[in-house]
């Protein structure tokens, strides 16, 4: 996956914005103000910090040593740093980005979740 593809994927979800609160190089992707992906799109190797269920985080690190590691400068229990331009299949990277988005949305107040969930799920089910 290229940096352009990663950026487009992150921005494809409902109500996502790209922000640069730390420096001009670090893209922070947020849904309604909540971070779900953080990356330097110009870095090589290209990596992204993604939120992850704690049990899945450990499993992914074991299954993909060196490509999925504890989140750099993040809560290591809930965040992984994923190398996206390495040996991971693009499909897995897309799933991990989507899972991160879903976890953050699940933590939003119910009214905001419902507003976000319906249109996005309908499009995903149609394969859009």
C-alpha positions, 0 to 999 in steps of 0.5 A: 500500500502506498502513502496515497492509498493509505491517506485515501483509505483513512479519508474514505470513512464517514466524518473523517478529517486529516489534521496536523496537531503535532507537526506538518509531517504527521497526519492525524486522522480523526472521526468527530475529533477522536484519533483513529490513525496517525502516520508520517506519509513521507516516512520510509518504511511507511507505518501507521499507528492504529487503535486495536482491541488489546487481545487482537493487538497481541495476536497480530504482533505475534503473527506479524513480528516486525511488521506489527509492533506496540504503538510508538508513543501510544498506549501499547495495550490499545495501539499498534504501529503497522508497517503498511509498505512491507510484507502485510497484504493490503487487505489486512492493512485495510481491515486494521484501519477499518477496525481502528475507525470502528473502535473509535466510533464505538466509543462515541456517544450513542447519538453520534454513533447512530448518525455515523453508522447507518450511511457508512454501513450501507455503503460498505455492504454495497461494496462502495 
